[in-house]
């Protein structure tokens, strides 16, 4: 009896299964997987997402909450051309709402010298803004818009406990790309940075979260969504290279509180001019080698004069230095040794008019302690 071709094919398949324990092909998954070299073979499957990680979810939640309170600031400055004609020049930066009535914290350099400020919210609504207060030594400013409705705003955190290694998030408008989120960590704390005007910004937070032109004035947030810093500067002129700086938010609180309570903010003044001396130079002047700020002049009518601080009584030439001597040497401020020419400015940046400054001074071979009640003024020392 002759077998049909179909039966022959069936017999061959059955024989292969008996010998190999599998099937020669997987017909689109209709048959069981073939066994090759003792291992099961399966067709490639579509990759399935394992879901968002806890860190990703945290980033998304913070962005959704903080982005509506982050704004774009456009400043217009009138410049004079070659032929004395005036033309408008625009710059952009960021800021963030700190109250539902439209108060916005940003950098001083974002708004300084401008004739006109325009704020664009995350929902693209635009408002004219006015300057309420400015704190140039800390590169901070407070501006105000007049919204019709209450606006979302950010909660201010505490920047004092910030630690190297903790997660941070930056939101802003780099290169005009509004609502941009970048993440990173705190790379260092207590950094000093000299701005383009020669002023030193003290105790900055360094981060590797990408900060670029246009990010200035935007919030630096912790993993709870609280503001711990105001994004201020980057290292170098090429854009982000992983070294950015933010002003600790606690430095903004005196200005915010003063404006809230009195409607204005004025930097406190001490009323002295001084130079830093230490080491061999200090010893040559019969001063402690640890050094400090040697007062050159005391402003008449200033808090320093009222507290009894003394300026130089004569001028001497020491090496390449021409110094006034005979005045008080400030060796510590609020219990912290003065170790640089920025030692006094660092403490003053945390004060407001009416606060007390505790000074340790060296005078006539003896150490003394004085309390100075600061008053409002344009000077920083």
ABEGO torsion letter per residue (X at the ends): XBBBAAAAAAAAAAAAAAAAGBBABBBGGABBBBBBGGBBBBBBBBBBBAEBBAAAAAAAAAAAAAAAABBBBBBBBBBBBAAGBBBBBBBBBBBBBABAAGBBBBBAAAABGBABBBBBBAAGBBBBBBBABBBAAAGBBBBBBBBABBBBBBBBBBAAABBBGBBBBBBBBBGGBBGBBBBBBBABBGBBBBBAAGBBBBGBBBBABBBBBGABGBBBBBAAGBBABBBABBBEAAEBAGBBBBBBAAAAAAAAAAAAAAGBBBBBBAGBBBBBBBEAAAAAAGBBAAEEBBBABBBBGBAAAAAGBBBBABBBBBEABBBBBGBBBBABBGGBBBABAAAAAAAAAABBBGBBBBBBBBBGGBBBBBBBBBBBBABAX
